[in-house]
Amino acid sequence: MFDTYLPIPYLIGGGQISNVFYDVSDPEEPIVTFDENLKDLGYGTKLLIDAVGGLETETDQVKIDLSRANRWGVVKFGVKFDTRDASGGGAPLDLVIGGLPGVDVGLFDEGPWETDFNNTVGGYYADNKGILKALTALGSTRADFPDDGRVEIEEDIISVYAMQTIDMDWGNIILGLRIEDTEYKTVGSKLVGAVFEPLSFKNSYTNVLPSAHINWDFREDTKLRLSFSTGISRPSYIEARAAAAIDPIGMAIGGGNPELEEETSWGIDAAYEWYFADASVLSVTLFHRAIDNVIASSNEKVLGSIYSDIAEPGELWDLTAFGNGKDGELNGIELAFTGRLDNYMDGFLSGFGVEANLTLIDSEYTTPEGVDFTLPGQSDTNYNLSVFYEDHGISARLSYRYRDAWLDETEAGQLGTPTGIYWDEQERVDLSLRYDLAPLIGHNISLFANFNNLTDETDLRYTGKDWNPNQAEAYGKRYMVGFRYSL
């Protein structure tokens, strides 16, 4: 369960600032200046926006697993029943606008921003708890979820599986089959005349998911692995909700899409693993994934009669929500290495070791509008490098990780053509330290210290091309020091 309630005073005073200057030559440090002081402006329109969101989920699960040895190896069977009820709203946050009671927000000024970014706009901190207390004293209460933002979904999932392990002199083979049946019901709103009435939508799908794995002990220190797998990814409650904002004049709907199909995939993996020393390995993995019904934000045409009784039979309205893309594909190679000096020497230096991996990925899919993009969340290049020390009760690890730019989401561009919104490349340097006191004091106590983002990176988000940034985020360096005690 999660719940969010954030009342936000929203003051509007157009035309009251002059000599506005923009400088975005450094996207990590954009500059906006004007002559006036924000706190001294006379805002003509004063609104209160309640940002509300919350989802309560109840889950019941019954599971039975059985196994038995046979002449080939071990056979396993199982059945599981899940029932889930989710209710709430916000999707994930609704903004409910109303009038601001007679609260002078300027009285709650707590001084200018103190961040690593510049503060050329004259922003200042506000005593939010004090503002909320003042609003409550004047009778302000939390706004309820609007009808177009409500989430109400019932989902039942029945799954059965069977798995047979076949033991061989050279390794083993694992064969599996899983069948899942999903039924869900979502309730939203339909516009009947000028009144919203409940809209109920049901959907169901059954998936047959086979798998096969071969583990070949090629040599005593070498393994080859081959696998074939299938899978599904169901729409989230936010994506599949029936609730939507309805504009009968513009013949447009914005919200969830209860007609979404589940994502389906199949894949092949081939891996070579060389265990060249104790706790040391060099591996190469090739992988391929084919993904259908890729769920993504979309702008589609749907029957308007689903959402409003004024739509003519067969009339198509614009739905801005989520849709199913197609032809998703992901191909890649991963190289991984772990090596330790204690396999080759004694003494203090023997505690050192290295872990490293590199993943190269090529991916693509076609949006519901027919535009090709890379798969959301997939960087073409990822690599990690860690140098560690483990000995004499000390565990220390210095890590570096990097990923290049990746697609975050798509939004409607001109003429409804999606435009990609990307996170730019990111890198992090972290340090973790542990010291075990048990050998000294006889109790399971350890000291730890974590140092994250040591290089104080700023993350950039951009639309279309990296010369068009739309967001810069910096969280600074983070430190945590403490101890752990285990009974």
C-alpha positions in Angstrom: 0.0 0.0 0.0 1.2 3.5 -0.7 -0.5 6.9 -0.2 0.5 10.4 -1.2 -1.2 13.7 -0.1 0.6 16.9 -0.9 -1.3 20.2 -0.9 0.5 22.7 -3.1 -0.2 26.5 -3.1 0.0 27.7 -6.7 0.3 31.4 -7.2 -0.1 33.0 -10.7 0.8 36.5 -11.5 1.5 36.8 -15.2 3.4 39.8 -16.7 5.1 40.8 -13.4 8.7 39.9 -14.3 10.9 41.7 -16.8 14.2 41.3 -18.5 14.0 37.5 -18.5 17.3 35.9 -19.6 18.0 32.3 -20.5 21.3 30.5 -20.8 21.3 26.8 -21.4 24.8 26.5 -22.9 25.7 24.3 -20.0 22.8 21.8 -19.7 24.0 20.8 -16.2 23.8 24.4 -15.0 21.0 26.2 -16.8 20.6 29.9 -15.9 17.4 31.9 -15.8 17.4 35.5 -14.5 14.9 38.4 -14.2 14.8 41.7 -12.3 12.1 40.9 -9.7 12.1 39.0 -6.4 9.7 36.0 -6.4 8.6 36.6 -2.8 7.7 40.3 -3.6 5.4 39.6 -6.5 1.7 40.4 -6.2 0.0 37.2 -7.4 -3.5 37.9 -8.8 -4.6 34.2 -8.8 -4.1 32.0 -5.9 -4.9 28.3 -6.2 -4.5 25.2 -4.0 -3.6 22.0 -5.9 -4.0 18.8 -4.0 -1.6 16.1 -5.4 -3.2 12.9 -4.3 -2.4 9.3 -5.1 -2.6 5.9 -3.4 -3.1 2.3 -4.2 -4.2 -0.5 -1.7 -3.6 -4.0 -2.9 -4.9 -7.2 -1.2 -3.4 -10.5 -2.3 -4.3 -14.0 -1.4 -2.2 -16.9 -2.6 -2.5 -20.7 -2.4 0.5 -22.8 -3.7 1.2 -26.5 -3.8 4.5 -28.0 -5.0 5.3 -31.7 -5.3 8.5 -33.5 -6.4 9.5 -37.1 -6.9 12.6 -39.0 -8.1 12.3 -41.1 -11.2 14.6 -43.0 -13.5 15.7 -39.9 -15.3 16.2 -37.6 -12.3 13.6 -35.5 -10.5 10.2 -34.5 -11.7 8.3 -31.6 -10.1 4.7 -30.4 -10.3 3.0 -27.4 -8.9 -0.1 -25.3 -8.9 -0.7 -21.7 -7.7 -3.7 -19.5 -7.4 -3.4 -15.8 -6.9 -6.2 -13.3 -6.4 -5.5 -9.6 -6.2 -7.7 -6.6 -5.6 -6.3 -3.1 -6.1 -8.2 0.1 -5.4 -7.2 3.7 -5.1 -6.4 6.5 -7.5 -3.9 9.0 -8.7 -2.5 7.0 -11.6 0.0 7.8 -10.1 -0.8 11.3 -9.0 -4.0 13.4 -9.6 -3.9 17.2 -9.3 -7.2 18.5 -7.9 -7.4 22.3 -8.3 -9.4 24.6 -6.0 -9.2 28.0 -4.4 -6.5 28.8 -1.9 -7.9 29.7 1.6 -6.7 33.0 3.1 -3.2 31.8 3.9 -0.2 34.2 3.3 2.3 31.7 1.9 5.1 34.3 2.1 5.0 34.2 5.9 6.4 30.7 5.8 9.7 31.6 4.1 12.6 29.6 5.5 15.4 31.1 3.5 16.9 30.6 0.0 17.6 27.3 -1.6 21.0 25.8 -0.7 21.9 23.2 -3.4 24.7 22.5 -5.8 22.6 24.1 -8.5 22.5 27.9 -9.0 19.5 29.8 -7.6 19.3 32.6 -10.1 15.5 32.6 -9.9 15.5 33.4 -6.2 13.8 30.2 -5.0 13.3 29.7 -1.3 12.4 27.0 1.1 8.9 27.0 2.7 7.6 25.6 5.9 5.3 23.0 4.3 4.1 21.6 7.7 3.3 25.1 8.8 1.3 25.8 5.6 -0.6 22.5 6.0 -1.4 23.4 9.6 -2.7 26.8 8.6 -4.8 25.3 5.8 -6.3 22.7 8.1 -7.2 25.5 10.6 -9.2 27.2 7.9 -11.1 24.0 7.1 -9.1 22.7 4.1 -9.3 19.0 3.7 -7.8 16.4 1.4 -9.4 16.2 -2.0 -10.9 12.9 -3.1 -9.7 11.0 -6.2 -11.5 12.3 -9.3 -13.4 9.7 -11.3 -11.0 9.8 -14.2 -8.1 8.9 -12.0 -9.5 6.0 -10.0 -8.0 2.6 -10.1 -10.2 -0.5 -9.4 -9.0 -3.8 -10.6 -9.7 -7.5 -9.7 -7.2 -10.0 -11.0 -7.2 -13.8 -10.7 -4.3 -15.9 -11.9 -4.1 -19.7 -12.0 -0.8 -21.3 -13.0 0.4 -24.9 -13.2 3.8 -26.2 -14.0 5.8 -29.4 -14.6 9.6 -29.8 -14.7 11.7 -32.8 -15.4 15.5 -32.9 -14.7 17.4 -35.4 -16.7 20.8 -36.3 -15.2 23.5 -37.3 -17.7 27.2 -38.2 -17.3 28.2 -34.9 -18.9 25.7 -32.7 -17.1 21.9 -32.4 -17.1 18.9 -31.3 -19.1 15.9 -29.5 -17.6 12.6 -29.4 -19.4 9.7 -27.3 -18.2 6.2 -26.2 -19.0 4.1 -23.5 -17.3 0.5 -22.6 -18.1 -1.0 -19.4 -16.8 -4.6 -18.3 -17.0 -5.3 -14.7 -16.2 -8.7 -13.0 -15.7 -9.1 -9.4 -14.7 -11.9 -6.8 -14.3 -11.4 -3.1 -14.2 -13.9 -0.4 -13.3 -13.8 3.2 -14.6 -16.2 5.8 -15.8 -18.4 6.3 -18.9 -19.9 9.7 -19.7 -23.6 9.4 -20.1 -24.9 12.8 -21.0 -23.2 15.1 -18.6 -22.9 12.5 -15.8 -20.1 9.9 -15.2 -21.4 6.4 -14.7 -19.5 3.2 -13.8 -17.8 1.5 -16.8 -16.8 -2.2 -16.2 -14.4 -4.0 -18.5 -13.3 -7.6 -18.4 -10.4 -9.4 -20.1 -8.7 -12.7 -20.0 -5.8 -14.6 -21.6 -4.1 -17.9 -21.3 -0.3 -18.4 -21.9 1.6 -21.7 -22.5 5.2 -21.2 -21.6 7.7 -24.0 -22.4 11.4 -23.9 -21.5 14.5 -26.1 -21.9 18.0 -25.8 -20.4 21.2 -27.8 -21.2 24.1 -27.7 -18.8 27.2 -29.4 -20.3 30.3 -30.0 -18.1 32.6 -29.7 -21.1 35.7 -30.1 -18.9 36.3 -30.2 -15.2 36.7 -26.4 -15.1 34.5 -25.5 -18.1 30.8 -25.4 -18.6 28.6 -24.7 -21.6 25.0 -23.7 -21.1 22.2 -23.5 -23.6 18.6 -22.4 -22.9 15.3 -21.6 -24.5 12.8 -19.7 -22.4 9.4 -18.0 -22.8 7.7 -15.4 -20.6 5.0 -12.8 -20.2 4.7 -9.4 -18.7 1.2 -8.3 -17.7 0.1 -4.6 -17.9 0.4 -2.7 -14.7 -2.7 -1.5 -12.9 -2.0 2.0 -14.0 -1.7 1.0 -17.6 -4.8 -1.3 -17.7 -7.2 0.8 -15.7 -10.5 1.7 -17.3 -10.6 5.1 -15.7 -9.9 8.0 -18.1 -10.4 11.7 -18.6 -13.1 12.2 -21.3 -13.4 15.2 -23.6 -16.6 14.8 -25.6 -16.1 18.0 -27.5 -12.6 17.2 -28.7 -13.5 13.5 -29.0 -10.5 12.6 -26.9 -9.7 10.3 -24.0 -6.7 10.2 -21.7 -6.0 7.5 -19.1 -5.6 3.7 -19.0 -6.3 1.2 -21.7 -8.2 -1.9 -20.5 -7.8 -3.6 -23.9 -4.1 -3.9 -23.5 -2.6 -7.3 -24.3 0.2 -8.8 -22.2 3.7 -8.7 -23.5 5.0 -12.1 -24.6 8.6 -13.1 -25.3 10.8 -16.0 -26.2 14.6 -16.1 -25.9 17.7 -18.1 -26.5 20.9 -18.0 -24.4 24.3 -19.6 -24.9 27.0 -19.2 -22.3 30.6 -20.4 -21.9 32.0 -20.4 -18.4 35.7 -21.1 -17.4 36.4 -21.5 -13.7 40.1 -21.0 -14.0 40.7 -20.8 -10.2 38.8 -20.9 -6.8 36.0 -18.3 -6.8 37.2 -17.1 -10.2 35.5 -17.2 -13.5 35.6 -15.9 -17.1 32.3 -16.1 -19.0 30.9 -15.1 -22.3 27.1 -15.1 -22.9 25.2 -14.5 -26.1 21.4 -13.8 -25.9 18.5 -13.1 -28.1 14.9 -12.0 -27.1 11.9 -11.6 -29.3 9.1 -9.5 -27.7 5.6 -9.0 -29.0 2.9 -6.6 -27.8 5.4 -4.2 -26.3 3.5 -2.0 -23.9 4.3 1.7 -24.4 2.7 5.1 -24.2 0.7 5.7 -27.3 -1.9 7.8 -29.2 -4.5 5.6 -30.8 -8.0 5.6 -32.3 -10.6 3.7 -30.3 -14.4 3.4 -30.4 -15.7 6.5 -28.7 -18.8 4.6 -27.7 -16.8 2.7 -25.0 -16.4 5.9 -23.1 -19.4 8.1 -24.0 -22.9 7.6 -25.2 -22.8 10.6 -27.5 -20.3 8.9 -29.8 -21.9 7.7 -33.1 -21.7 4.0 -33.9 -18.2 3.2 -35.2 -16.9 6.7 -34.5 -13.2 6.7 -33.5 -11.9 9.0 -30.8 -8.3 9.8 -29.8 -7.0 7.8 -26.9 -3.8 9.0 -25.2 -2.8 6.2 -22.9 -0.9 3.0 -23.4 -0.9 0.7 -26.4 0.8 -2.5 -27.7 3.7 -2.1 -30.0 5.2 -4.9 -32.0 8.4 -6.5 -33.4 10.4 -6.1 -30.2 13.9 -7.6 -30.4 16.9 -7.6 -28.2 20.3 -9.1 -29.1 23.5 -8.9 -27.0 26.7 -10.2 -25.6 27.9 -10.1 -22.0 31.5 -10.6 -20.9 32.2 -11.2 -17.2 35.4 -11.7 -15.2 36.2 -12.4 -11.5 39.7 -12.9 -10.3 41.4 -13.2 -6.9 45.1 -12.8 -6.0 44.8 -15.4 -3.1 45.0 -18.1 -5.8 48.5 -17.0 -6.7 50.2 -15.5 -3.5 50.1 -15.2 0.2 50.3 -12.2 2.5 48.4 -8.9 2.6 48.1 -8.5 -1.2 46.3 -11.8 -1.5 43.1 -10.2 -0.3 42.7 -8.2 -3.5 40.5 -9.1 -6.4 38.7 -7.7 -9.4 35.2 -8.1 -10.8 34.3 -6.7 -14.3 31.6 -7.1 -16.8 30.6 -5.6 -20.2 27.3 -5.9 -21.9 26.6 -4.8 -25.4 23.0 -4.7 -26.6 21.1 -3.9 -29.8 17.4 -3.5 -29.4 14.3 -2.1 -31.2 10.6 -2.2 -31.3 7.8 -0.5 -33.3 5.4 1.8 -31.4 1.6 1.5 -31.8 1.9 4.4 -34.2 4.4 2.5 -36.4 7.6 4.4 -35.4 10.8 2.5 -34.6 12.6 3.0 -31.3 15.0 1.2 -29.1 13.4 -0.8 -26.3 12.6 1.5 -23.2 15.2 1.2 -20.5 17.9 -0.5 -22.6 21.3 1.1 -23.0 23.5 -0.1 -25.8 26.6 -0.2 -23.6 26.9 -1.1 -19.9 30.0 -1.9 -18.0 31.0 -2.3 -14.3 34.4 -2.5 -12.7 35.1 -3.3 -9.0 38.3 -3.6 -7.1 37.8 -5.4 -3.7 39.8 -6.5 -0.7 38.6 -9.3 1.6 40.8 -10.5 4.4 41.6 -10.0 8.1 37.9 -9.2 8.8 38.0 -6.3 6.3 35.8 -6.1 3.2 36.3 -3.1 1.0 35.0 -2.5 -2.5 35.5 0.4 -4.9 33.1 0.3 -7.8 32.6 2.2 -11.1 29.5 1.7 -13.3 28.6 3.2 -16.6 25.6 3.1 -19.0 25.0 5.1 -22.1 21.8 6.9 -23.1 18.5 5.0 -23.0 14.9 5.6 -24.0 12.7 6.5 -21.0 9.4 7.1 -22.7 7.7 8.4 -25.8 5.3 11.4 -26.1 3.1 12.6 -28.8 4.9 15.0 -31.2 3.6 16.9 -34.1 0.9 15.1 -36.1 0.8 12.5 -33.4 4.3 11.1 -34.3 6.0 9.9 -31.0 9.1 11.7 -29.9 11.6 9.9 -27.7 12.5 11.1 -24.2 15.9 9.8 -23.1 18.2 9.8 -20.1 21.7 10.7 -21.1 24.7 8.5 -20.3 25.3 8.0 -16.5 28.3 6.9 -14.4 28.7 6.3 -10.7 31.7 5.7 -8.3 30.8 4.1 -5.0 32.9 2.8 -2.1 31.8 0.4 0.6 33.7 -0.7 3.7 33.0 -3.5 6.3 34.9 -4.6 9.4 33.9 -7.7 11.3 34.4 -7.3 15.1 33.4 -10.9 16.0 37.0 -12.3 16.2 37.9 -9.5 18.7 34.8 -9.3 20.9 33.1 -12.6 20.4 29.8 -11.1 19.2 28.4 -10.8 15.7 28.9 -7.1 15.3 30.3 -5.4 12.2 31.0 -1.8 11.4 30.1 -0.4 7.9 30.5 2.7 5.9 29.0 3.4 2.4 30.0 6.3 0.2 27.9 6.7 -2.9 28.3 9.0 -6.0 31.7 10.1 -5.0 32.2 12.1 -8.2 28.9 14.0 -7.6 27.3 13.3 -11.0 24.4 15.2 -12.5 21.9 13.2 -14.6 20.4 14.8 -17.7 17.1 14.0 -19.5 16.5 15.2 -23.1 13.8 15.2 -25.8 14.8 13.8 -29.2 18.5 14.9 -29.2 21.0 15.6 -26.4 21.2 19.3 -27.4 17.5 19.6 -26.2 17.7 18.9 -22.4 14.5 19.1 -20.4 15.6 18.0 -17.0 18.7 18.0 -14.8 18.9 16.1 -11.5 21.7 16.0 -8.9 21.5 14.2 -5.6 25.0 14.9 -4.4 27.3 12.6 -2.5 25.7 10.3 0.0 27.4 8.8 3.1 26.1 6.2 5.6 28.0 4.9 8.6 26.8 2.4 11.2 27.0 -1.0 12.7 25.2 -4.3 12.5 24.4 -6.7 15.3 23.2 -10.2 14.6 21.7 -12.5 17.2 
